[in-house]
Amino acid sequence: MDSNKKIGEKVKAIRESKSLSALEVAERSGLSKEQIERIENKQDFPSLSPLIKIARVLGVRLGTFLDDQTELGPVITRSTENSTKNSIRFAGDSVSRGNMEYFALSQDKSSRHMEPFFIDITPSKEAKYDLSSHEGEEFIYVLEGSIEINYGKDTYVLQAGDSIYYDSIIQHNVHAANNSAAKILGVVYAPF
């Protein structure tokens, strides 16, 4: 959960270094000023969509908010390093939802254009899912369980071993299917 706090701190530090107010970032990103302030004050942990919008406004890669180190060469993440202390929990557009826990697989790699994650998805009590969109593409491979993806007007159910690759500019939502947990490998590409 410390990673969640770092995201808010980094958003605020980068915003201030660029002499932008929270209101200016909100207006340019299409988010509310209150949402920007909640993120910066560590009260709200954004989903990827708002975080990508903020990154674009600030002129940084999405990974800038997740980086701790800068490694120019290859980065290896050992299976023993995938623990909850290295995880990031993103909420959906609703503050109460935090049903996806991300384990970054490349946080030490500088200048990357892809963000690979192992993602644990727990079932949500919500029956209706908010769709979001952002520039770029996403690839998902289901490792365990099953997931449901709302993509535009279509719905897809994927089982362990299935994968999907889609343009993330189309409104979408990924969540656990059949009211049971799932594990996926997800790769997000957000052009800069």
N, C-alpha and C positions, 0 to 999 in steps of 0.2 A: 504493500500500500504506500510505501515511501515514494515510489515512482509517480503515483498520482499527485503527490504534493509537489514533486519536481516539475511536473508539467505546468501547473499554475504559476510557479515561480519563474519558469523560463518564459512563458507567455508574457508575463508582466515585465520581466527584465528586457526582453527583446522589444516589446511595445514602447517602453520608456526610452530605450536606446535610440529608437527611431523617432522620438519626440511626437508620438501619436497618443491621443487620449483614448480612453476606453470607448467613448462615443464614436470617435472616428473609425476605430476598428469595427465596431458594431455596424455602422452605416455601410462601410465598404464590404463587409462580409455577409450582410443580410441577417445577422444575428442581433439579438437585443443587447442593449448596454448592460442590463442586469445579468444576462447569461455570461457575458465577458467578465464582469466583476465577480460572479460566483466561481468561475473557473480560476481566476487569478487569486481569489481569496480561499481557494481549496475547499469550497463548499459544494461544488458541482464538478463532476468528472465527465467531460464531454465524450460523445461517441466520436468515431473517426470523422464523420462528415463535417461537424462544426470545427474540429481540430484542423482538418485540411483547409477549410475556408479561412481560418485564422492564419495558417501558415502562408497561404497565398497572399493575403493582405500584408503580412509582415515581410514577405519576400524571402522566406526560408523554406527548406524542405520540411516535410512532415517529421522526418527523423530527427530534426534539430531538437524537438521537444522531448525526444526519447533518449538522445545520446548522453552518455557519460564520458566516453573517451573517443579519441579519433585515431583510427587505425587505417593506414593507407593500403596495406596488404590484405591478404585473405583473413577472414575471421572464422574461427571454429568455435562452435557452441557445443559443449559436451552434454550428454544426456544427464549427467549428474548436476548440471547447472540449471536445469529446468525446475526450479522450485518456486514456491509462492513468494519468496522474498524478491524475486526478479519479475514478478507479475505486475500487470497494470489492469485495473478494472475500469472499463468504460461503461458509463450509463447510457441509456437511450436518451431520446429527447426529453423524457420524463425523468426527473431527478430520482424517483424511487426505484427505477430499473437499473440494475447493475448485474445483468445476467450473463455477461461475457467477460471472462478473465483471460487476458492476453499474456503470453510468454514470448517476449521478443527474442528472435534468433539472430539478429544482426546489429544490436544496439551499439557495438563497438566499431562498426564499419563507418568511416566517414564518406561523404559524397555519394551515398547510395541513392538509387532511384526506386528501389523496391523495398517493401517492409514485410518480411516473412514472420509469421507468428504461429505458435501452437495456441489454440483457443479452446478453453473449456466453456461449454455452454450449458447453463442450468435452465430448467423450464421456467417460464414466466407465468405469473398468475393472470397476466393480462390476456384477454381474448383478442383484442385488436392491437395491431402493431403499427407504429408510426414508420412510414417510409422515409428514407433520406437519399440524397444523391450528392455526388461530388465528381470532379473531373478525374479521369483515370480509368483503371481497369482493376478487376479483382479475380483471383483464382482461389478456389476452395476445393480441398480434398478431404472427404470424410474419413476419419480414422476409426471412430467408434460411434455407435448409436445412429440416429438419423436426424436430419435437419430439414426444415422447411424454409424455402426462400420465396418471398413475395418479390416479384420482379416486374415492374410495370403493372399490367393487368393479369399477368400469369402467376401461377404458383407451382413450384417444383418441390418434390420431396426426394431427398438424396439419402441413400443408405451407406453404410461402411463400404469403402472401395469406390464409391461414385465421386465424380468431380464436376465442377462447373467453372466456366470462365466467362465473365460478362463485363460489359461496359458499365462502369459505376455512375455514369451521368444519368442513367435511367433510375427512377425511384425504386429503392429496394430495401429489404429487411431480411436478416438472417436470424433464425431462432430455432430452438429445439423443437423437434416434432414428437408427437405421441406422448407428450408430457413426461419425457425422460431425458436425462443428460446426454450430451454428445461431446465428442472431441474432434476438432478439425485442424488441418494445416491451412492457413490462409496467407495469401500473398497479395498485398495492396501495392499498386503502382499509381502514383500521383504525379503527373508531369509538373515540372516547375517552369 
